[in-house]
Structures are given as C-alpha cells and as structure tokens.
C-alpha cells in the first residue's frame, strides 16, 4: 500500500497562494500581504515568507524595497519563455522513459480518461490538473531524479494554469493529444522525443495575447 503524500507546511502555503493568483483572488500588480496570509492560515510568518521566496524564484511574484510583494504583471512572452526549456526536458524524459512506457502506460492512462471528462465539461481546473499530472508521470517514468527536480522547478502547473486561464490557451482536445502520446509510446515510435517536444511547444501561449 502506497503511503499518502504529506506536503510540508511551506508547500501547502505555496499552493494556497498559487491558487489565489490563478483564480484571480490576487490580480496582476496587486500586493500580497505576508502577515494577512499568516493570520488567515493560522501559521507563523516564516513559512509564508519561504513560500513567497519560492514563488519569486518562479517569477510569479516580485518584491521591492518599501513596496512589499506583488503579483507580477506577466505577459504572454513571460509565460512563453518556459515552454522551449520544458519541451527540451520532456523530450529527454520521453527518450529515457520510452522502453518503460512501451511496456506499461498505466500511470498515464487515468489522466487521459480524466481529460476526456474535463474536455466534455469544459472544466479548466481539471484540464490543468490532469495535463500537468500526465506530464509529471511521463517525466517520473524517465527514472532520473535530476531531470524531475529540474522539471518541477519550472513551475509547470502554475504556468499551465495561467496560460489557460489568463490567456485562453486551448487545444482542440487535451484528451486526444495526450492519448496520441500514449499510443506513440505503446507502438515504440522512434520519433517519440520529437512528438513530445512538438506537443509541448504547441501548448505555449502566443506572444501578443495579454492577461485580461
């Protein structure tokens, strides 16, 4: 039996702040008050400060002397920058994971099924969650902890959510695109790395779109 994943307090606070930004609770340019979050979550300010520092490293927020912490005014160009890096990492992951996933795609399949449901109901939250989970499982299947850590450090979930919710970046069908990748792994497609790379780059927001 697999033990449940226990997130650290800092991670829980980070997720709370991210969800607030993605959902629009904090708008671009708006100040995030460390003390207020600590009071709201009934925690000390130290883990809140750590979470904010981590989000600043992802370029999601910015701080300035005497001005506090604010949500960055991210543009499509800002969001787009991470996609070529992500595409390169996932192409490497696909190549490393190819044999393992050719034998067993069970880690990917539930997310494809969930994406069909999310597509059917135009469930943006579900699309983000299962798109990111699909790609995380693919990277994890590569069996390379350095690769996984680097991929996680890109803040994939945050930027995927912002691309979809702020910029309306949508594919024709999230489920069909990911099912096609599963089929490519199953048939041992020799071009799987290029297919994954093209898929990720196709998800990138296009410069010229801005948050509304």
C-alpha angles and dihedrals in degrees: 000000000000115000115238117259110252113202120210119246090253091054092049091051090046090053090048092053093044091051089050091053095043093046092049098249086126113036126208108284094019120129120247111211112214095201093050092054091048091052093045093051093037094236135120120269093247098078089041089054090049092051091049091049090053092050090049089056087055088053091238094121134020134207131206133183112273091359101077126210122328137179108258119246092239119195129201087259091056092051093043094057095074095054100075089049092047091046091054093049093047092048088057090046092051091052093048093044097042098100095043094048092044087062098040129013095167092118090059102039100073090056092052090052090048090049091056088056093045092048091049092054097035086239104172093184091053092046091054095044097049096038090056092042091052092053093043090055090048091052091045090053088062087073094220114126094193091054092048093048092049091048092049089050091063091071091234096174093051095048093043090052093047092047091053100038102035100033103026092236103174136165122213089251126357091195097051093049092052094043088055089056091051090052091049090054091048094053091045092239106200089215095055093120091054092045091054092045092051090047093054094045089050089059094057119113115248121244109251096051116102135189111272 
